[in-house]
Amino acid sequence: MNGLSYQICTNCVMDTTDSMIEFDKKGVCDHCNTFYRHILPNWHTDALGQQKIEALVEKIKQAGKEKDFDCIIGMSGGFDSSYLTYVAKEHFGLRPLVFHVDAGWNSQEAVNNIEKLVDGLGLDLYTEVIDWEEMRDLQLAFFKSGVPHIDTPQDHAIFATMYKFAEQYKIKYILTGANFSTECIRNPLEWMYYQSDSTQLRDIHRRFGTRPLATFPVTSILWHKIILPYVKRINVVRPLNCVPYIKQDVTKLLVEKIGWQPYPQKHFESRFTRFYEGFWLPKKFGYDTRRVQFSSLILTGQMTREEALEKLLSLSYDEATSAQDFEYVATKLGILGSELQSYMDAPNKSYKDYQSQEWVYTLGAKAMKVLGLEVGGKR
């Protein structure tokens, strides 16, 4: 554990598996203190939040006048994007184009949930399918690299494709399900490095890939933080930060109104992400993303610390399902189980072992916070 003696936060369940964690004199971690000092004072789901979202919705509607759609929503079939889609249509009266990127790993539950939402809300769905051979080659390159963040190819493809589509069809607003209510604590950087870092993606592929990325969509931090908002005038907004959002209540709403099917854990709508967060990260690196998810719910009053500690005593999913997923991932990638196991057994690497643009992200985050454009948590 990087030389640290084990310690767990006295307020949430983040611990020294995050090697950069810091504790104050009361044993409260810096994730919690960042939330209380910087996020909570600037997070409004009350009348102020209502006023803010109403003004935003009006801007979106004006920008979409005489167009088929006034905004675009990336839909994974997961919890946050599903609720965002429901709220956008039913509460805000927007006309979103639901955009789905098929990277080859959809669970049947995700496919069903997307269909139920689109049909139930009377929306249009556009699906972009990523070239499987290129996706497969890039994912294998990440396995061979030994880094924790092997889900980067899938996430990168989703972001890049959605941004490209919005620009191509002159849609000025991209709505994202990112929110403080269920994710006010971010995954430590060593667990999940920035998915949009094209420098790292290309370096890992150059070292371990076997075929060119001829059609794979590639984006960059400069593109979606500078070019998109300030040159192309395409805005990425987070509406769920302005409305009440209690996970248990929202689950009940989606089940009753849409026939939506819940997942055992956040992000498990993707078969690959389920393997990544439920198997690869905890078994190879000792990183349990439930600590981040549960701690976010603790801070926002949706779970007690005792409940979180109790849940952490058991695996995120059972050994039988884990074994099935291991075989499924190996078969899908066209390799033997023994080869996949060899990647599990290989020396652990970090994003720091490969080329990156970390300095750009660090500088940009500082500038955004100084300018008051972002109040996100520590990462």
C-alpha positions in Angstrom: 0.0 0.0 0.0 2.8 2.4 -1.1 4.4 2.4 2.4 1.4 3.8 4.2 0.1 2.3 7.3 -3.6 1.4 6.8 -6.1 4.1 7.7 -9.8 4.7 6.9 -11.7 8.0 7.0 -13.8 8.4 10.2 -16.5 10.1 8.2 -16.7 8.1 4.9 -15.1 4.8 3.8 -12.2 6.1 1.7 -9.0 4.7 2.8 -5.3 4.4 2.1 -5.8 2.3 -1.0 -5.9 5.8 -2.4 -2.2 6.5 -1.9 -2.6 10.3 -2.1 -5.3 10.5 0.6 -4.7 12.9 3.5 -6.4 13.0 6.9 -6.9 15.9 9.3 -6.5 15.7 13.1 -10.0 14.1 13.4 -9.2 11.4 10.9 -11.5 12.9 8.2 -10.1 12.6 4.7 -9.4 15.3 2.2 -12.2 14.0 -0.1 -14.7 14.8 2.6 -13.2 18.1 3.5 -13.2 19.1 -0.2 -16.9 18.3 -0.4 -17.8 20.3 2.7 -15.6 23.3 1.8 -16.0 23.6 -1.9 -18.8 21.5 -3.3 -21.6 21.7 -0.8 -21.7 25.6 -0.5 -22.0 25.8 -4.3 -24.4 23.0 -4.9 -28.1 24.1 -5.1 -31.1 21.9 -5.7 -33.4 24.3 -4.0 -35.1 27.5 -5.4 -31.8 28.8 -6.5 -31.1 25.6 -8.4 -34.6 25.7 -9.9 -34.0 29.3 -11.1 -30.6 28.3 -12.6 -32.0 25.2 -14.4 -35.0 27.2 -15.8 -32.7 29.8 -17.3 -30.5 27.0 -18.8 -33.5 25.2 -20.3 -34.7 28.4 -21.9 -31.3 28.9 -23.5 -31.3 25.3 -24.8 -34.8 25.7 -26.3 -33.9 29.0 -28.0 -30.7 27.4 -29.4 -32.7 24.5 -30.8 -35.5 26.5 -32.4 -36.4 25.2 -35.9 -34.2 22.2 -35.4 -35.2 18.6 -34.9 -33.5 18.4 -31.5 -32.4 21.1 -29.0 -29.8 18.9 -27.2 -28.1 15.6 -27.2 -27.8 13.1 -24.3 -25.3 10.3 -24.3 -27.2 7.2 -23.1 -25.4 4.2 -21.7 -28.5 2.6 -20.2 -27.0 3.3 -16.8 -28.6 5.0 -13.8 -27.5 8.6 -14.2 -28.0 8.9 -18.0 -31.4 7.2 -17.7 -32.6 9.6 -15.0 -31.2 12.6 -17.0 -33.1 11.5 -20.1 -36.4 11.2 -18.1 -35.9 14.6 -16.5 -35.0 16.3 -19.7 -38.1 15.1 -21.5 -40.7 15.0 -18.7 -39.6 17.8 -16.4 -37.9 20.3 -18.7 -39.8 19.7 -21.9 -36.7 19.4 -24.0 -36.4 17.6 -27.3 -33.2 15.5 -26.8 -31.6 13.2 -29.3 -30.6 10.1 -27.4 -27.1 9.1 -28.6 -25.7 5.7 -27.8 -22.2 4.5 -28.6 -22.0 0.7 -29.0 -18.4 -0.3 -28.2 -19.3 -4.0 -28.2 -19.9 -4.6 -24.5 -23.6 -3.8 -23.8 -25.4 -6.0 -21.4 -28.8 -7.2 -22.3 -30.2 -5.2 -19.4 -28.7 -2.0 -20.8 -30.1 -2.7 -24.3 -33.6 -3.3 -22.7 -33.4 -0.1 -20.6 -32.4 2.1 -23.5 -35.3 0.7 -25.6 -37.8 1.2 -22.8 -36.7 4.8 -22.2 -36.7 5.8 -25.8 -40.0 4.1 -26.5 -41.7 5.1 -23.3 -40.7 8.8 -23.7 -41.2 9.0 -27.4 -37.6 10.0 -28.2 -35.3 9.3 -31.1 -32.3 7.1 -30.7 -29.1 7.3 -32.7 -26.5 4.5 -32.3 -22.9 4.7 -33.4 -21.1 1.3 -33.6 -17.4 1.4 -33.0 -15.3 -0.8 -35.3 -14.9 -4.0 -33.2 -11.4 -5.1 -34.5 -9.9 -1.7 -33.7 -11.7 -1.6 -30.3 -10.5 -5.1 -29.5 -6.9 -4.3 -30.5 -6.8 -1.2 -28.3 -8.4 -2.9 -25.3 -5.8 -5.7 -25.6 -3.1 -3.0 -25.7 -4.3 -1.6 -22.4 -4.4 -5.1 -20.9 -0.8 -5.6 -22.0 0.3 -2.2 -20.6 -0.6 -3.3 -17.1 -2.3 -0.1 -16.1 -5.4 0.0 -13.9 -7.5 2.0 -16.3 -8.3 -0.6 -19.0 -11.8 0.9 -19.5 -10.2 4.0 -21.2 -10.8 2.8 -24.8 -14.5 2.4 -24.2 -15.0 5.7 -22.4 -12.7 7.6 -24.9 -14.8 6.3 -27.8 -18.0 7.4 -26.2 -16.8 10.9 -25.5 -15.1 11.5 -28.8 -18.1 10.1 -30.9 -20.6 12.2 -29.0 -18.6 15.4 -29.4 -18.1 14.7 -33.1 -21.8 14.1 -33.6 -22.8 17.3 -31.8 -20.5 19.3 -33.9 -21.5 17.7 -37.2 -25.2 18.3 -36.6 -24.7 21.7 -35.0 -26.3 20.7 -31.7 -25.2 23.4 -29.2 -25.9 21.6 -25.9 -24.6 18.2 -24.7 -26.4 17.1 -21.5 -24.4 14.7 -19.2 -25.5 12.7 -16.2 -22.4 13.7 -14.2 -23.6 14.9 -10.8 -22.7 15.6 -7.2 -25.5 13.5 -5.6 -24.0 10.1 -6.5 -20.5 11.0 -7.4 -19.3 14.0 -5.4 -16.1 12.0 -4.6 -14.1 11.2 -7.7 -12.0 8.1 -8.3 -8.4 8.7 -7.4 -6.2 9.4 -10.4 -4.1 6.3 -9.9 -7.3 4.2 -10.1 -8.9 5.8 -13.2 -6.6 8.1 -15.2 -8.2 10.7 -17.4 -10.0 8.9 -20.2 -9.7 11.8 -22.7 -5.9 11.9 -22.7 -5.2 11.0 -26.3 -1.4 11.2 -25.7 -1.5 8.3 -23.3 -4.0 6.3 -25.4 -1.8 6.6 -28.5 1.4 5.8 -26.6 -0.1 2.6 -25.1 -1.5 1.6 -28.5 1.9 2.4 -30.2 3.7 0.1 -27.8 1.2 -2.8 -27.6 -1.3 -2.5 -30.5 -1.0 -4.5 -33.7 -3.1 -2.6 -36.2 -3.7 1.1 -37.0 -6.6 3.0 -35.5 -8.1 4.0 -38.8 -11.6 4.8 -37.7 -11.4 4.8 -33.9 -12.6 8.2 -32.7 -10.0 10.2 -30.8 -10.5 13.3 -28.8 -8.3 15.4 -26.5 -8.6 17.6 -23.4 -7.9 20.7 -25.4 -10.7 19.8 -27.9 -13.5 19.4 -25.4 -12.3 22.0 -22.8 -11.2 24.8 -25.3 -12.3 24.2 -28.9 -15.8 22.9 -28.2 -17.0 25.5 -25.7 -15.1 28.6 -26.9 -14.7 28.1 -30.6 -17.5 25.7 -31.6 -19.8 27.1 -28.9 -21.0 23.7 -27.9 -21.8 23.5 -24.2 -21.5 20.4 -21.9 -23.9 20.9 -19.0 -24.9 18.9 -15.9 -28.6 19.4 -15.2 -28.8 16.8 -12.4 -26.8 19.2 -10.2 -29.8 21.5 -10.1 -32.6 19.1 -9.2 -33.2 16.9 -6.2 -31.6 13.5 -6.9 -32.0 10.7 -4.3 -30.9 7.4 -5.8 -33.4 5.2 -4.0 -36.3 7.4 -5.0 -35.2 7.7 -8.6 -34.7 4.0 -8.9 -38.3 3.5 -7.8 -39.5 6.2 -10.3 -37.7 4.7 -13.3 -38.9 1.1 -12.4 -42.5 2.2 -12.0 -42.7 4.7 -14.9 -40.5 3.1 -17.5 -40.1 -0.6 -16.4 -36.4 0.1 -16.0 -34.2 -2.7 -14.6 -31.7 -1.8 -11.9 -28.1 -3.0 -11.9 -26.2 -4.6 -9.0 -23.7 -1.7 -9.0 -23.1 1.6 -10.6 -21.6 1.3 -14.1 -22.5 -2.4 -14.5 -24.6 -1.7 -17.6 -21.4 -2.6 -19.6 -20.1 -6.2 -19.4 -16.6 -4.9 -19.7 -16.9 -2.2 -17.1 -18.4 -4.8 -14.7 -15.3 -7.0 -15.2 -13.1 -3.9 -14.9 -14.6 -2.5 -11.7 -15.7 -5.8 -10.1 -12.7 -8.0 -11.0 -9.6 -6.3 -12.5 -9.3 -3.3 -10.2 -9.9 -5.1 -6.8 -8.1 -8.3 -7.6 -5.1 -7.0 -9.4 -4.6 -3.6 -7.7 -6.7 -3.7 -4.5 -8.9 -0.8 -5.7 -12.6 -1.1 -4.8 -14.6 1.6 -6.6 -17.5 1.0 -4.2 -15.5 3.0 -1.7 -15.9 6.0 -3.9 -19.5 5.3 -4.7 -20.6 4.6 -1.1 -18.6 7.6 0.2 -20.5 9.9 -2.2 -23.8 8.6 -0.9 -22.6 9.0 2.7 -21.7 12.6 2.1 -25.1 13.3 0.4 -27.1 11.6 3.2 -28.2 8.6 1.2 -26.3 5.9 3.0 -24.8 5.6 6.5 -21.2 4.8 7.1 -22.2 1.6 8.9 -24.3 0.4 5.9 -21.3 1.1 3.6 -18.9 -0.8 5.8 -21.3 -3.8 5.9 -21.6 -3.9 2.1 -17.8 -3.7 1.7 -17.4 -7.0 3.7 -18.9 -8.9 0.7 -17.7 -9.0 -2.9 -19.2 -6.6 -5.5 -20.5 -9.7 -7.3 -20.4 -13.4 -6.5 -17.5 -15.7 -7.5 -19.6 -17.6 -10.0 -20.6 -14.5 -12.0 -17.0 -13.3 -11.7 -15.7 -16.5 -13.3 -18.3 -16.3 -16.0 -17.3 -12.7 -16.8 -13.6 -13.7 -16.9 -14.3 -16.3 -19.6 -16.7 -14.0 -21.4 -14.1 -11.2 -21.7 -11.4 -13.6 -22.8 -13.7 -15.2 -25.5 -14.9 -11.8 -26.7 -11.4 -10.5 -27.1 -10.4 -13.7 -28.9 -7.8 -14.9 -26.4 -7.4 -17.9 -24.1 -8.3 -17.6 -20.4 -4.6 -18.3 -19.7 -3.6 -15.2 -21.6 -6.0 -13.0 -19.8 -4.7 -14.5 -16.5 -1.1 -13.7 -17.6 -2.2 -10.0 -17.8 -3.6 -10.3 -14.3 -0.3 -11.8 -13.0 2.0 -9.4 -14.8 3.7 -6.5 -12.9 1.3 -3.6 -12.1 1.9 -0.4 -14.0 0.6 3.1 -13.6 -0.4 5.9 -16.0 2.9 7.5 -15.0 4.8 4.7 -16.9 3.5 6.0 -20.2 3.4 9.4 -22.0 0.6 11.6 -20.9 -0.8 15.2 -20.8 -1.2 15.2 -17.0 0.3 18.6 -16.8 -2.4 20.0 -19.1 -5.1 18.6 -16.9 -3.4 19.9 -13.7 -3.0 23.3 -15.1 -6.5 23.4 -16.5 -8.1 22.3 -13.3 -6.4 25.0 -11.3 -7.4 27.6 -13.9 -11.0 26.5 -13.9 -11.3 26.6 -10.1 -9.7 30.0 -9.9 -12.2 31.3 -12.5 -15.0 29.7 -10.6 -16.0 27.5 -13.6 -15.6 24.2 -11.7 -16.1 23.1 -8.1 -15.5 19.4 -8.6 -13.9 17.2 -6.0 -10.3 16.3 -5.6 -8.7 14.1 -8.3 
